[in-house]
């Protein structure tokens, strides 16, 4: 009798059933797997085919899992956070702890990362610091994951910080195209306000509109009736931070254009 099996399942190529008997025990072996998978075993005898399904469950690690990879972004700017991932060589049967270290005092990571039972990966946050004065030059940091004497590491570049918007910084506005809003003469356009530096942690309030942390612009709809004289509009802009400090409080003028 000829035997055949799916990938990851091993059976003898042939098996013999002794005369006078109707059964024969066959050893089926499976390869380790990190994901649940299905397969088949097939027996063929004189054009008669019989099939049986077999499911391979996730193979637990023996004696214990160890880290095989650390994933990180290629770079991060000083003062920002980066998300990393540690991967084990196979799935843990019980929750376990992996030690994390950073090669630089400017980048901190949790001392211990817990990977839950039944999982191969877990994520962590690397926090970068920026100097209180001056700019930190670009450098590489190595994050290492260790368990049971085995470790995996990954390097990440830390680039100079992106300075946040502050009092005295500038902004620009676009020249919106105004289109008819209805039959009563009102016209409408989109006004974009762009900052020359990104919003700090907590974001900014720009005339009641929110610019989230790290973003540099916001948009609002403007209405006029009819088209402004000389196609110029003067408006007022107030920018405050999350603590309520006023960073900008001034008038500005922008040019509008009628729709073609």
VEXROMAR-6097 format. One record per residue (C-alpha): x, y, z; residue number from 1; residue in three letters. Coordinates in Angstrom, 2 decimals, decimal comma, always signed. Layout:
N
xx|yy|zz|num|residuo
X|Y|Z|NUM|ALA
...
This chain:
260
xx|yy|zz|num|residuo
+0,00|+0,00|+0,00|1|UNK
+1,39|+3,43|-0,96|2|UNK
+1,21|+6,35|+1,43|3|UNK
+1,41|+10,08|+0,77|4|UNK
+1,21|+13,15|+3,06|5|UNK
+1,08|+16,95|+2,86|6|UNK
+4,09|+19,16|+3,47|7|UNK
+5,11|+19,08|+7,11|8|UNK
+3,74|+15,56|+7,60|9|UNK
+5,93|+12,47|+7,14|10|UNK
+4,79|+8,87|+6,57|11|UNK
+6,50|+5,78|+5,09|12|UNK
+6,32|+5,60|+1,31|13|UNK
+4,90|+2,09|+1,53|14|UNK
+3,35|-0,07|+4,22|15|UNK
+2,64|-3,82|+4,13|16|UNK
-0,34|-5,50|+5,75|17|UNK
+0,32|-9,08|+6,75|18|UNK
-1,81|-11,83|+5,29|19|UNK
-4,90|-12,52|+7,29|20|UNK
-4,89|-9,07|+8,87|21|UNK
-6,89|-5,96|+7,98|22|UNK
-4,94|-3,24|+9,84|23|UNK
-1,43|-2,01|+10,26|24|UNK
-0,18|+0,70|+12,64|25|UNK
+1,76|+3,47|+10,91|26|UNK
+3,83|+6,18|+12,60|27|UNK
+3,00|+9,68|+11,36|28|UNK
+5,56|+12,37|+12,11|29|UNK
+5,05|+16,14|+11,86|30|UNK
+7,50|+19,00|+11,56|31|UNK
+7,49|+21,83|+14,12|32|UNK
+5,26|+24,76|+13,19|33|UNK
+4,66|+28,25|+14,54|34|UNK
+1,12|+28,45|+13,11|35|UNK
-1,83|+26,07|+13,17|36|UNK
-2,06|+24,27|+9,81|37|UNK
-4,08|+21,52|+8,17|38|UNK
-2,85|+18,63|+6,03|39|UNK
-3,82|+15,21|+4,66|40|UNK
-2,57|+11,64|+4,69|41|UNK
-3,51|+9,48|+1,68|42|UNK
-3,35|+5,70|+1,23|43|UNK
-3,62|+4,07|-2,21|44|UNK
-4,14|+0,37|-2,89|45|UNK
-5,25|-1,05|-6,22|46|UNK
-6,84|+2,24|-7,35|47|UNK
-8,71|+2,53|-4,05|48|UNK
-7,88|+5,83|-2,28|49|UNK
-8,54|+6,70|+1,34|50|UNK
-7,79|+10,11|+2,85|51|UNK
-7,61|+11,40|+6,40|52|UNK
-7,26|+15,00|+7,62|53|UNK
-4,58|+15,95|+10,12|54|UNK
-4,18|+19,27|+11,94|55|UNK
-0,77|+20,42|+13,15|56|UNK
-1,04|+22,66|+16,20|57|UNK
+1,56|+25,24|+17,19|58|UNK
+4,70|+23,54|+18,46|59|UNK
+5,71|+24,60|+21,98|60|UNK
+9,36|+25,42|+22,61|61|UNK
+11,64|+23,06|+24,42|62|UNK
+13,11|+23,74|+26,82|63|UNK
+12,13|+27,41|+26,56|64|UNK
+11,78|+30,10|+23,88|65|UNK
+14,51|+32,63|+23,23|66|UNK
+14,53|+35,92|+21,24|67|UNK
+15,45|+35,65|+17,56|68|UNK
+14,64|+39,15|+16,26|69|UNK
+14,05|+42,74|+17,33|70|UNK
+12,16|+45,03|+14,93|71|UNK
+12,51|+48,84|+15,08|72|UNK
+11,98|+51,78|+12,71|73|UNK
+15,02|+52,73|+10,65|74|UNK
+15,16|+56,10|+12,43|75|UNK
+13,40|+58,31|+14,94|76|UNK
+13,86|+61,98|+15,84|77|UNK
+15,12|+62,89|+19,29|78|UNK
+12,23|+63,62|+21,62|79|UNK
+9,93|+61,17|+19,84|80|UNK
+8,87|+57,60|+20,65|81|UNK
+9,42|+54,48|+18,57|82|UNK
+7,56|+51,17|+18,74|83|UNK
+9,64|+48,00|+18,68|84|UNK
+8,75|+44,30|+18,53|85|UNK
+10,55|+41,26|+19,97|86|UNK
+10,04|+37,87|+18,29|87|UNK
+10,75|+34,49|+19,90|88|UNK
+12,00|+31,41|+18,09|89|UNK
+8,65|+29,69|+18,77|90|UNK
+5,46|+30,06|+20,75|91|UNK
+5,71|+30,08|+24,53|92|UNK
+3,52|+27,69|+26,51|93|UNK
+3,43|+30,10|+29,47|94|UNK
+3,97|+33,85|+29,77|95|UNK
+7,64|+34,73|+30,04|96|UNK
+9,85|+37,78|+30,55|97|UNK
+12,50|+39,06|+28,14|98|UNK
+15,16|+41,53|+29,26|99|UNK
+15,56|+44,73|+27,20|100|UNK
+18,58|+47,04|+27,16|101|UNK
+19,58|+50,19|+25,29|102|UNK
+23,13|+51,11|+24,31|103|UNK
+22,46|+54,84|+24,85|104|UNK
+21,31|+56,83|+27,86|105|UNK
+19,39|+59,06|+25,43|106|UNK
+17,04|+56,18|+24,59|107|UNK
+15,17|+54,27|+27,30|108|UNK
+13,27|+50,98|+27,01|109|UNK
+11,39|+48,88|+29,60|110|UNK
+13,77|+46,68|+31,56|111|UNK
+11,46|+43,69|+31,10|112|UNK
+9,03|+42,79|+28,33|113|UNK
+6,37|+40,14|+28,97|114|UNK
+5,37|+37,87|+26,09|115|UNK
+2,06|+36,19|+26,79|116|UNK
+1,40|+32,47|+26,59|117|UNK
+0,51|+31,36|+23,08|118|UNK
+2,30|+34,33|+21,49|119|UNK
+5,63|+34,72|+19,74|120|UNK
+5,83|+38,52|+19,77|121|UNK
+5,30|+41,52|+22,01|122|UNK
+5,75|+45,25|+21,43|123|UNK
+7,52|+47,87|+23,50|124|UNK
+8,10|+51,62|+23,36|125|UNK
+11,55|+53,20|+23,05|126|UNK
+11,56|+56,75|+24,42|127|UNK
+14,17|+59,17|+23,06|128|UNK
+15,25|+62,32|+24,85|129|UNK
+16,24|+65,68|+23,43|130|UNK
+18,75|+68,02|+25,07|131|UNK
+17,40|+71,00|+26,97|132|UNK
+19,89|+73,25|+25,18|133|UNK
+21,29|+72,84|+21,69|134|UNK
+20,77|+70,01|+19,23|135|UNK
+21,70|+66,37|+19,61|136|UNK
+23,74|+65,09|+16,63|137|UNK
+22,53|+61,95|+14,86|138|UNK
+23,69|+58,67|+16,39|139|UNK
+22,87|+54,94|+16,34|140|UNK
+21,40|+53,09|+19,30|141|UNK
+21,22|+49,30|+19,71|142|UNK
+18,24|+47,72|+21,47|143|UNK
+18,92|+44,19|+22,71|144|UNK
+16,47|+41,50|+23,89|145|UNK
+17,89|+38,70|+26,07|146|UNK
+16,54|+35,53|+27,67|147|UNK
+18,35|+32,44|+28,97|148|UNK
+21,69|+33,67|+27,66|149|UNK
+20,40|+34,10|+24,10|150|UNK
+19,86|+37,54|+22,61|151|UNK
+18,78|+39,41|+19,48|152|UNK
+19,48|+43,06|+18,70|153|UNK
+18,59|+45,82|+16,26|154|UNK
+20,15|+49,23|+15,60|155|UNK
+18,10|+52,38|+15,07|156|UNK
+19,28|+55,84|+14,10|157|UNK
+18,32|+58,77|+16,32|158|UNK
+18,24|+61,97|+14,30|159|UNK
+18,22|+65,57|+15,57|160|UNK
+14,95|+66,65|+17,11|161|UNK
+12,29|+68,45|+15,12|162|UNK
+11,77|+71,73|+16,96|163|UNK
+8,17|+72,38|+17,88|164|UNK
+6,23|+75,56|+17,10|165|UNK
+6,69|+78,27|+19,72|166|UNK
+6,01|+81,97|+20,31|167|UNK
+7,53|+84,11|+17,58|168|UNK
+7,40|+81,42|+14,91|169|UNK
+5,61|+82,12|+11,64|170|UNK
+2,81|+80,70|+9,56|171|UNK
+1,56|+80,92|+5,98|172|UNK
-1,91|+80,75|+4,44|173|UNK
-2,95|+79,56|+1,02|174|UNK
-4,86|+81,57|-1,56|175|UNK
-8,28|+79,88|-1,56|176|UNK
-10,44|+79,57|-4,64|177|UNK
-13,97|+80,75|-3,83|178|UNK
-16,85|+78,98|-5,54|179|UNK
-20,59|+79,80|-5,42|180|UNK
-22,32|+78,37|-2,36|181|UNK
-25,90|+78,89|-3,52|182|UNK
-28,25|+81,23|-5,35|183|UNK
-28,02|+83,98|-2,71|184|UNK
-24,55|+85,20|-3,72|185|UNK
-22,44|+83,56|-0,99|186|UNK
-19,13|+82,01|-2,02|187|UNK
-17,09|+79,39|-0,23|188|UNK
-13,44|+78,30|-0,14|189|UNK
-10,93|+76,29|+1,91|190|UNK
-8,32|+78,19|+3,86|191|UNK
-5,20|+76,27|+4,90|192|UNK
-2,98|+77,61|+7,68|193|UNK
+0,53|+76,10|+7,65|194|UNK
+3,00|+76,45|+10,53|195|UNK
+6,75|+76,61|+9,95|196|UNK
+7,30|+74,09|+12,81|197|UNK
+5,19|+71,10|+13,93|198|UNK
+2,79|+71,31|+16,84|199|UNK
+4,29|+70,37|+20,23|200|UNK
+2,98|+67,61|+22,54|201|UNK
-0,66|+68,33|+23,35|202|UNK
-1,16|+70,02|+19,97|203|UNK
-2,16|+73,60|+19,19|204|UNK
-5,42|+75,50|+18,95|205|UNK
-5,58|+77,64|+15,79|206|UNK
-8,71|+79,81|+15,85|207|UNK
-10,64|+76,96|+17,44|208|UNK
-9,17|+74,32|+15,13|209|UNK
-6,88|+71,60|+16,46|210|UNK
-3,42|+70,91|+15,04|211|UNK
-2,37|+67,58|+16,61|212|UNK
+1,12|+66,90|+17,91|213|UNK
+3,63|+66,66|+15,06|214|UNK
+1,27|+68,13|+12,44|215|UNK
+1,99|+71,43|+10,69|216|UNK
-1,31|+72,55|+9,19|217|UNK
-5,06|+72,79|+9,54|218|UNK
-7,90|+73,75|+7,20|219|UNK
-11,12|+75,67|+7,65|220|UNK
-13,97|+76,65|+5,34|221|UNK
-14,37|+80,39|+4,70|222|UNK
-17,51|+82,12|+3,41|223|UNK
-17,82|+85,55|+1,78|224|UNK
-20,60|+87,62|+0,23|225|UNK
-19,93|+88,71|-2,42|226|UNK
-16,33|+88,27|-3,66|227|UNK
-14,10|+90,44|-1,47|228|UNK
-13,09|+93,85|-2,91|229|UNK
-9,67|+93,65|-4,60|230|UNK
-9,76|+89,90|-3,83|231|UNK
-8,12|+90,53|-0,43|232|UNK
-9,41|+89,46|+2,97|233|UNK
-8,07|+90,48|+6,37|234|UNK
-8,68|+88,09|+9,25|235|UNK
-7,36|+87,52|+12,75|236|UNK
-5,34|+84,53|+13,94|237|UNK
-4,81|+83,26|+17,49|238|UNK
-2,66|+80,23|+18,21|239|UNK
-2,51|+78,77|+21,73|240|UNK
-0,79|+75,70|+23,13|241|UNK
-2,37|+72,97|+25,28|242|UNK
-1,60|+74,97|+28,45|243|UNK
-3,53|+77,99|+27,13|244|UNK
-0,45|+80,10|+26,39|245|UNK
-0,98|+82,46|+23,45|246|UNK
+1,79|+81,95|+20,89|247|UNK
+0,40|+84,08|+18,02|248|UNK
-2,21|+86,86|+18,15|249|UNK
-2,26|+89,00|+15,04|250|UNK
-4,08|+89,98|+11,85|251|UNK
-3,21|+88,46|+8,50|252|UNK
-4,27|+89,06|+4,90|253|UNK
-4,84|+86,53|+2,19|254|UNK
-5,81|+86,71|-1,47|255|UNK
-8,83|+84,88|-2,84|256|UNK
-9,60|+83,85|-6,39|257|UNK
-12,98|+83,24|-8,01|258|UNK
-13,58|+79,80|-9,49|259|UNK
-12,89|+79,68|-13,23|260|UNK
